């Protein structure tokens, strides 16, 4: 039987290899087993089931819904491809026990998967995922032990409209319209197709939507709102003279942006723009959460506004946990996921695009001008990341070198200290850092770096890349 390994939120695999309807049913049975175990005594717990635009997504959602209903769990099944944050919102608004979301998020088109969202409308915490994994192992060994109740109902519902109505309560679309700025929207062939377009159209905001047709091949790009996949968005913004472009990933929980001049605005800068707007312009108070690989610009903003800052390991599930238990104003991660108070303990790329548009309208500035304003006040911050396919022994050799402080400097900068919350982060004063972190499941080394200029960032990444590759070369001699 195919081995299924759970990661953040759930399980992903290559379509036609490990991602099959048979394995979808196995995972859905494990989730159903967890739900029944966690909700013992309830007459009929309920699940929301949603899906994105990938191959096999509608069929997988139907299969998962049928498995849950056979176990006696009522199901609300999405009537169309639906953003993950809309599915999470439905969990909370309908008081469901959780949600199954069929998606591989930002992975290439050959992948699909299942995310599980907990009853609070956010990433399932590690304890929940361990319980689901235990259910899977038990059912694989003893399929006859499935917990059964009377067949429950499957109701097909519109999950998009209630979610968009909720966003209208969180963002001032009238102020965006009054600002007179024009936007390009890029759902990257994903589940956000038509969502921002619908809101902007109803509000009379001038926009253009690209990559909005249904095409599970995501032709020419991976559905991840970062370089180089935003090239078409950049072209559309510049050629037509729009003020900004917003891109969301395959299931619409991440965001990226393009300035009027074509500059890519990464998630670090988006996080900083939104934090400054909430705390500086609106005077809101609360705590700030960032993951270990996120810009120090957030630290400086939190200090400026006197807001407590928490740094977590990498993964939005850690941000989600603090958003559920503390008074968090905003929390975010390097990969484009940002959550804000008053909505969900969840990433939401569509909401964050709207908030960026609102900041632009309120301030009468472009994204580039907002970033320049931050850099004038707090210093310039440039960032980049490299992923290297390197064998595990080489990764371990490099990490031992860093841990033993044998790497004294990088690109002319002296290593002043090392933090090891999640990987090894070498600090070069308060203006630069480089993080070396191994994938937990693949022979993959991730290098993250920040410095005052992109030239310095790339010099640091190039030097560590060369060192990592030298660690991978076979040693000669006796």
Legacy VTK file of the C-alpha trace (Angstrom):
# vtk DataFile Version 3.0
C-alpha trace
ASCII
DATASET POLYDATA
POINTS 478 float
0.000 0.000 0.000
1.325 3.487 -0.887
2.940 5.301 2.011
1.173 8.559 2.861
3.164 11.170 4.776
1.500 14.203 6.323
3.184 17.597 6.245
1.917 21.097 7.020
-1.906 21.041 6.855
-2.102 17.629 5.216
-0.808 15.479 2.356
0.522 16.189 -1.164
1.605 13.828 -3.935
2.083 13.583 -7.695
-1.154 12.960 -9.608
-1.346 9.439 -11.027
1.513 8.198 -8.852
0.607 8.492 -5.164
-2.250 10.961 -5.645
-5.077 8.634 -6.668
-8.752 8.464 -5.773
-7.977 5.356 -3.736
-5.464 7.248 -1.604
-7.802 10.233 -1.358
-10.390 7.897 0.170
-7.784 6.509 2.601
-6.894 9.994 3.838
-10.562 11.025 3.992
-11.371 7.934 6.108
-8.566 8.852 8.496
-9.900 12.407 8.782
-13.425 11.088 9.321
-12.102 8.757 12.030
-10.414 11.676 13.765
-13.566 13.819 13.549
-15.743 11.076 15.048
-13.208 10.411 17.795
-12.840 14.120 18.604
-16.602 14.723 18.578
-17.850 11.665 20.456
-21.372 12.236 21.725
-22.401 14.706 19.042
-25.353 13.514 16.987
-23.863 14.297 13.598
-20.680 16.338 13.281
-20.201 18.179 9.984
-17.332 18.775 7.590
-16.836 21.311 4.801
-15.231 19.947 1.618
-13.693 22.300 -0.946
-11.400 21.998 -3.944
-9.227 24.009 -6.317
-8.751 23.987 -10.118
-6.300 21.067 -10.451
-6.704 17.759 -12.250
-8.870 15.350 -10.204
-9.828 18.056 -7.678
-13.635 17.908 -8.213
-13.607 14.098 -8.322
-11.418 13.932 -5.207
-13.686 16.323 -3.332
-16.694 14.186 -4.243
-14.878 11.025 -3.111
-13.858 12.628 0.202
-17.412 13.858 0.766
-18.818 10.377 0.133
-16.376 8.783 2.577
-17.277 11.295 5.289
-21.028 10.852 4.692
-20.661 7.055 4.840
-19.072 7.520 8.275
-22.116 9.493 9.434
-20.623 12.972 9.050
-22.748 15.646 7.392
-20.961 17.331 4.493
-21.207 20.747 2.885
-19.547 20.304 -0.508
-18.370 23.313 -2.540
-20.248 23.819 -5.807
-17.158 25.134 -7.673
-13.404 25.643 -7.223
-13.118 27.634 -4.008
-10.264 29.524 -2.269
-8.893 27.860 0.850
-9.698 30.905 3.039
-13.328 30.697 1.839
-13.419 27.064 2.933
-11.897 28.014 6.293
-14.462 30.796 6.700
-17.240 28.294 6.041
-15.919 26.071 8.836
-16.289 28.902 11.339
-19.541 30.390 10.025
-21.234 26.969 9.802
-19.670 25.706 13.073
-18.308 22.616 11.353
-15.815 20.178 12.866
-13.289 21.073 10.177
-12.715 21.019 6.434
-11.068 18.921 3.778
-9.569 21.103 1.051
-8.388 19.363 -2.109
-5.362 21.359 -3.263
-1.592 21.268 -3.671
-1.455 25.011 -3.005
1.494 26.506 -4.926
2.997 23.231 -6.172
3.396 22.594 -9.939
0.470 21.232 -11.936
1.486 17.566 -11.547
0.734 17.696 -7.815
-2.451 17.582 -5.792
-3.258 16.962 -2.141
-5.612 17.289 0.802
-5.381 19.945 3.492
-7.275 19.593 6.755
-8.573 22.739 8.415
-9.531 22.505 12.072
-12.753 23.708 13.713
-11.210 27.141 14.391
-10.816 27.768 10.640
-7.065 27.498 10.369
-4.169 25.096 9.926
-4.559 21.907 11.928
-1.990 21.875 14.708
0.648 19.115 14.828
-1.275 17.210 17.515
-4.334 16.969 15.247
-2.225 15.821 12.296
-0.634 13.138 14.494
-4.086 11.865 15.447
-5.106 11.719 11.775
-1.890 9.848 10.941
-2.659 7.394 13.739
-6.149 6.862 12.326
-4.676 6.201 8.884
-2.242 3.589 10.184
-4.986 1.881 12.195
-7.399 1.761 9.257
-4.713 0.481 6.882
-4.010 -2.391 9.267
-7.637 -3.103 10.175
-10.034 -1.685 7.540
-12.904 -3.605 9.120
-12.678 -1.315 12.175
-14.044 1.754 10.429
-16.361 3.662 12.714
-19.777 3.701 11.116
-22.957 5.642 11.742
-26.100 6.070 9.700
-25.412 7.538 6.245
-25.296 11.334 6.482
-26.183 13.942 3.893
-24.025 15.715 1.309
-25.284 19.203 0.494
-23.736 21.148 -2.378
-23.379 24.808 -1.424
-21.902 28.116 -2.610
-18.977 28.850 -0.277
-17.630 31.761 -2.323
-20.455 34.301 -1.959
-20.626 34.306 1.887
-16.840 34.650 2.006
-16.816 37.617 -0.390
-19.623 39.244 1.595
-17.446 38.880 4.700
-14.519 40.554 2.930
-16.759 43.521 2.134
-17.114 44.028 5.894
-13.346 44.015 6.422
-12.255 46.319 3.593
-13.537 49.727 2.452
-14.147 49.128 -1.254
-15.682 52.585 -1.588
-12.384 54.173 -0.520
-10.473 52.036 -3.010
-12.830 53.209 -5.761
-12.461 56.846 -4.653
-8.675 56.504 -4.880
-9.031 56.093 -8.637
-6.244 53.545 -8.939
-6.388 50.703 -11.473
-5.334 47.117 -10.839
-4.374 43.919 -12.634
-5.481 40.694 -10.918
-3.675 37.401 -11.489
-5.260 34.314 -9.862
-2.611 32.205 -11.648
-5.328 29.858 -13.011
-6.182 29.022 -9.401
-9.172 29.034 -7.092
-9.300 32.842 -6.767
-10.559 33.155 -10.359
-13.316 35.738 -10.455
-13.165 36.604 -6.739
-11.304 39.925 -6.703
-12.822 40.603 -10.115
-16.321 40.235 -8.677
-15.594 42.536 -5.738
-13.902 45.177 -7.901
-16.597 44.950 -10.564
-19.427 45.411 -8.072
-17.618 48.356 -6.467
-16.817 50.112 -9.751
-13.036 49.727 -9.366
-11.142 49.596 -12.665
-9.350 46.275 -13.109
-8.144 43.671 -15.555
-7.934 39.939 -14.749
-5.389 37.642 -16.404
-4.919 33.855 -16.183
-8.583 33.552 -15.262
-9.579 30.694 -17.552
-9.812 27.140 -16.235
-6.563 25.374 -17.163
-5.188 22.731 -14.747
-1.840 22.786 -16.582
-1.150 26.330 -15.276
0.554 26.897 -18.667
3.875 28.667 -18.470
4.019 29.086 -14.694
3.828 27.476 -11.291
0.895 28.901 -9.316
3.157 30.609 -6.763
3.128 34.441 -6.599
6.899 34.971 -6.675
9.603 35.542 -9.291
9.759 34.339 -12.060
6.084 33.325 -12.156
4.831 36.945 -12.030
6.356 37.898 -15.402
2.972 38.019 -17.180
1.516 40.110 -14.370
4.433 42.543 -14.609
3.947 42.820 -18.371
0.207 43.460 -18.001
0.760 46.191 -15.391
3.433 48.020 -17.352
2.009 47.726 -20.854
-1.410 48.998 -19.878
-0.320 51.612 -17.340
-2.032 50.085 -14.299
-1.112 51.189 -10.774
-0.455 47.742 -9.285
-0.875 44.028 -9.836
-1.917 41.387 -7.307
-1.250 37.642 -7.643
-2.590 34.797 -5.521
-1.396 31.202 -5.502
-3.273 28.058 -6.541
-5.600 28.000 -3.523
-5.477 31.770 -2.866
-3.997 31.829 0.617
-0.760 33.561 -0.479
-0.184 36.918 -2.144
2.458 38.704 -4.198
2.341 42.125 -5.873
3.795 44.191 -8.705
4.362 47.953 -8.485
3.402 50.335 -11.284
6.999 50.373 -12.555
7.184 46.553 -12.702
9.055 45.998 -9.437
8.063 42.814 -7.608
6.827 43.505 -4.071
7.586 40.408 -2.024
5.755 39.137 1.042
8.274 40.744 3.436
7.432 44.184 2.122
3.715 43.404 1.990
3.836 42.330 5.642
5.651 45.565 6.566
3.222 47.772 4.586
0.205 46.167 6.263
1.763 46.287 9.747
2.562 49.979 9.359
-0.965 50.682 8.118
-2.638 48.812 10.989
-0.405 50.105 13.789
0.761 53.454 12.409
-2.119 54.781 10.312
-5.027 53.163 12.159
-3.447 53.126 15.636
-4.403 49.507 16.322
-2.613 47.615 19.084
-1.814 43.955 19.521
0.977 41.457 19.130
2.982 40.660 15.996
4.060 37.186 14.879
6.606 36.351 12.198
8.365 33.165 11.174
12.121 32.689 11.504
12.830 33.470 7.824
10.924 36.777 7.703
12.433 40.261 7.344
13.894 42.233 10.249
11.903 45.192 8.994
8.990 43.663 10.931
11.097 43.707 14.125
11.871 47.387 13.628
8.224 48.272 13.027
7.095 46.330 16.107
9.680 48.176 18.200
8.639 51.557 16.766
4.980 50.985 17.698
5.671 49.227 21.002
4.087 45.952 19.925
5.220 42.591 21.372
6.915 40.433 18.714
6.942 36.639 18.574
9.258 34.671 16.257
8.176 31.115 15.413
9.630 28.207 13.454
8.851 28.252 9.731
5.278 27.266 8.828
2.017 29.172 9.172
0.689 26.537 11.589
2.891 28.144 14.270
1.529 31.596 13.470
-1.998 30.171 13.555
-1.448 28.725 17.034
-0.512 32.135 18.448
-3.357 33.861 16.583
-5.754 31.470 18.339
-4.334 31.970 21.829
-3.067 35.563 21.971
-4.151 39.041 20.889
-2.293 39.000 17.583
-2.796 42.001 15.319
-0.958 40.489 12.337
1.113 37.397 11.677
2.990 36.314 8.590
5.622 34.211 6.902
8.249 34.548 4.188
6.295 32.527 1.615
3.413 34.974 1.221
0.966 33.923 3.932
-0.342 36.718 6.175
-3.221 36.691 8.655
-4.862 39.682 10.372
-7.005 40.031 13.478
-10.779 40.040 13.096
-10.908 37.516 10.265
-9.478 33.992 10.655
-6.317 32.455 12.142
-5.495 31.779 8.514
-3.574 33.084 5.498
-5.746 34.935 3.011
-4.220 36.175 -0.233
-7.443 37.789 -1.466
-7.965 39.807 1.719
-4.340 40.920 1.724
-4.582 42.114 -1.880
-7.634 44.166 -0.911
-5.844 45.604 2.119
-2.908 46.640 -0.063
-5.297 48.389 -2.439
-6.920 50.128 0.534
-3.547 51.355 1.855
-2.669 52.695 -1.611
-5.983 54.531 -1.801
-5.815 55.946 1.723
-2.242 57.167 1.326
-2.510 58.159 -2.347
0.745 56.333 -3.059
2.004 53.471 -5.188
3.392 50.292 -3.654
6.884 51.418 -4.620
6.397 54.725 -2.816
5.135 52.913 0.283
8.223 50.674 0.271
10.530 53.680 -0.267
8.896 55.390 2.702
9.649 52.359 4.896
13.249 52.198 3.682
13.859 55.889 4.347
12.719 55.440 7.933
14.114 51.995 8.768
16.903 51.401 6.254
16.826 49.405 3.042
16.026 45.694 3.182
16.569 43.335 0.246
15.802 39.607 0.336
16.210 36.477 -1.744
16.155 32.701 -1.362
17.811 29.729 -3.075
16.751 26.067 -2.975
19.525 23.543 -3.641
19.131 19.841 -4.364
21.980 18.363 -2.310
22.325 14.960 -0.652
21.631 14.656 3.062
25.244 13.909 4.149
26.431 17.117 2.468
23.658 19.112 4.147
24.678 17.682 7.514
28.363 18.491 6.881
27.505 22.119 6.106
25.293 22.425 9.161
28.033 21.001 11.403
30.466 23.567 10.027
28.082 26.408 10.807
27.166 25.032 14.229
30.866 24.705 15.121
31.396 28.316 13.956
33.878 27.273 11.283
32.164 29.703 8.901
33.628 32.969 10.173
32.359 35.330 7.478
30.178 35.373 4.386
30.740 37.746 1.447
32.971 39.952 3.579
30.545 40.156 6.505
31.668 38.733 9.859
29.321 36.279 11.567
28.462 37.903 14.894
26.070 35.292 16.271
24.011 32.247 15.295
20.368 31.456 16.073
19.012 27.912 15.727
15.241 28.137 16.182
14.655 26.449 12.800
17.869 25.786 10.928
20.963 27.949 11.458
20.705 31.705 11.022
23.999 33.602 10.853
23.588 37.211 11.973
25.767 40.039 10.663
24.671 42.886 12.946
21.172 44.292 12.697
21.167 44.782 8.914
21.916 41.355 7.433
21.411 37.637 8.058
21.625 34.308 6.257
19.578 31.254 7.185
20.581 27.699 6.257
17.741 25.218 6.623
17.262 21.627 5.461
13.982 20.228 4.192
12.514 17.670 6.563
11.451 15.287 3.780
13.692 15.887 0.742
17.391 16.208 -0.107
16.865 19.943 -0.333
18.770 22.797 1.278
17.122 26.193 1.548
19.191 29.355 1.870
17.456 32.606 2.884
19.247 35.961 3.072
18.571 39.618 3.841
20.909 42.614 3.504
20.670 46.323 2.624
21.087 45.674 -1.118
20.178 42.863 -3.490
23.795 42.748 -4.680
24.925 41.918 -1.130
22.149 39.337 -0.736
23.165 37.547 -3.918
26.846 37.624 -2.954
25.971 35.931 0.356
23.786 33.324 -1.333
26.404 32.640 -4.020
29.130 32.074 -1.437
27.007 29.687 0.661
25.817 27.897 -2.465
29.438 27.299 -3.457
30.292 26.076 0.048
27.295 23.720 0.071
28.294 22.231 -3.277
31.868 21.745 -2.072
30.474 19.841 0.896
28.690 17.576 -1.591
31.824 16.659 -3.559
33.329 13.256 -2.746
36.514 13.516 -0.742
39.702 11.984 -2.103
42.708 10.581 -0.300
43.428 7.686 2.048
LINES 1 479
478 0 1 2 3 4 5 6 7 8 9 10 11 12 13 14 15 16 17 18 19 20 21 22 23 24 25 26 27 28 29 30 31 32 33 34 35 36 37 38 39 40 41 42 43 44 45 46 47 48 49 50 51 52 53 54 55 56 57 58 59 60 61 62 63 64 65 66 67 68 69 70 71 72 73 74 75 76 77 78 79 80 81 82 83 84 85 86 87 88 89 90 91 92 93 94 95 96 97 98 99 100 101 102 103 104 105 106 107 108 109 110 111 112 113 114 115 116 117 118 119 120 121 122 123 124 125 126 127 128 129 130 131 132 133 134 135 136 137 138 139 140 141 142 143 144 145 146 147 148 149 150 151 152 153 154 155 156 157 158 159 160 161 162 163 164 165 166 167 168 169 170 171 172 173 174 175 176 177 178 179 180 181 182 183 184 185 186 187 188 189 190 191 192 193 194 195 196 197 198 199 200 201 202 203 204 205 206 207 208 209 210 211 212 213 214 215 216 217 218 219 220 221 222 223 224 225 226 227 228 229 230 231 232 233 234 235 236 237 238 239 240 241 242 243 244 245 246 247 248 249 250 251 252 253 254 255 256 257 258 259 260 261 262 263 264 265 266 267 268 269 270 271 272 273 274 275 276 277 278 279 280 281 282 283 284 285 286 287 288 289 290 291 292 293 294 295 296 297 298 299 300 301 302 303 304 305 306 307 308 309 310 311 312 313 314 315 316 317 318 319 320 321 322 323 324 325 326 327 328 329 330 331 332 333 334 335 336 337 338 339 340 341 342 343 344 345 346 347 348 349 350 351 352 353 354 355 356 357 358 359 360 361 362 363 364 365 366 367 368 369 370 371 372 373 374 375 376 377 378 379 380 381 382 383 384 385 386 387 388 389 390 391 392 393 394 395 396 397 398 399 400 401 402 403 404 405 406 407 408 409 410 411 412 413 414 415 416 417 418 419 420 421 422 423 424 425 426 427 428 429 430 431 432 433 434 435 436 437 438 439 440 441 442 443 444 445 446 447 448 449 450 451 452 453 454 455 456 457 458 459 460 461 462 463 464 465 466 467 468 469 470 471 472 473 474 475 476 477
